[in-house]
């Protein structure tokens, strides 16, 4: 069950990094968008690191539970920040058509990468990501 959830978290982070955050950087308020994106990429890295740490332990062991709990904690904090900060900023700058277009991109992304097919999951440098996607 953990492996399926970990994979979902990885795919979700990758989808956000390819679809949501580039849009936010290009159309959001510059300072806020960069700060929110930097924070999100760092959060995704922490989640990935915890997932990777769990792989180094036998399922159910103390080390495994510690890593799984860390992933849960990081993900919960990330979701709260997105709901309270990122998405309200997005809604200020996105009309209904754009939301529909990005939703279609989201569904296409998931359809093109069933079970993460073709994706590689790795930490990203937040500043480099911002420079490449602004």
SULNORCOR-V47691 format. One record per pair of residues at least 4 apart in sequence whose C-alpha atoms are under 7 Angstrom apart, sorted by sequence separation. I is the first residue (numbers start at 1). J is the second residue. D is the distance in whole Angstrom. If there is no record, write none. Layout:
# SULNORCOR-V47691
<<I	J	D> <I	J	D>>
This chain:
# SULNORCOR-V47691
<<1	5	6> <2	6	6> <3	7	6> <4	8	6> <5	9	6> <6	10	6> <7	11	6> <8	12	6> <9	13	6> <10	14	6> <11	15	6> <12	16	6> <13	17	6> <14	18	6> <15	19	6> <16	20	5> <17	21	5> <18	22	7> <19	23	7> <20	24	6> <21	25	6> <22	26	6> <23	27	6> <24	28	5> <29	33	6> <30	34	6> <31	35	6> <32	36	6> <33	37	6> <34	38	6> <35	39	6> <36	40	6> <37	41	6> <38	42	6> <39	43	6> <40	44	6> <41	45	6> <42	46	6> <43	47	6> <44	48	6> <45	49	6> <46	50	6> <47	51	6> <48	52	6> <49	53	6> <50	54	6> <51	55	7> <52	56	7> <57	61	7> <60	64	6> <61	65	6> <62	66	6> <63	67	6> <64	68	6> <65	69	6> <66	70	6> <67	71	6> <68	72	6> <69	73	6> <70	74	6> <71	75	6> <72	76	6> <73	77	6> <74	78	6> <75	79	6> <76	80	6> <77	81	6> <78	82	6> <79	83	6> <80	84	6> <81	85	6> <82	86	5> <83	87	6> <84	88	7> <85	89	6> <86	90	6> <87	91	6> <88	92	6> <89	93	7> <90	94	6> <94	98	6> <95	99	6> <96	100	6> <97	101	6> <98	102	6> <99	103	6> <100	104	6> <101	105	6> <102	106	6> <103	107	6> <104	108	6> <105	109	6> <106	110	6> <107	111	6> <108	112	6> <109	113	6> <110	114	6> <113	117	5> <125	129	6> <126	130	6> <127	131	6> <128	132	6> <129	133	6> <130	134	6> <16	21	6> <17	22	7> <25	30	7> <28	33	5> <59	64	6> <60	65	6> <81	86	7> <82	87	6> <94	99	6> <113	118	6> <124	129	7> <57	63	6> <58	64	6> <57	64	5> <25	33	5> <24	33	6> <25	34	6> <54	64	5> <54	67	5> <53	67	6> <54	68	6> <21	37	6> <51	67	7> <50	67	5> <51	68	7> <50	68	7> <50	70	6> <51	71	6> <50	71	5> <47	71	5> <47	74	6> <46	74	7> <47	75	6> <13	44	6> <43	74	7> <43	78	6> <10	48	7> <40	78	7> <6	51	6> <36	86	6> <28	89	7> <28	90	7> <28	93	6> <24	90	6> <27	93	7> <48	123	7> <45	123	5> <45	124	7> <19	102	7> <41	124	7> <42	126	7> <41	126	6> <38	126	5> <38	127	7> <15	106	7> <15	109	7> <34	130	7> <11	116	6> <25	133	7> <26	134	5> <25	134	5> <10	121	7> <22	133	5> <22	134	7>>
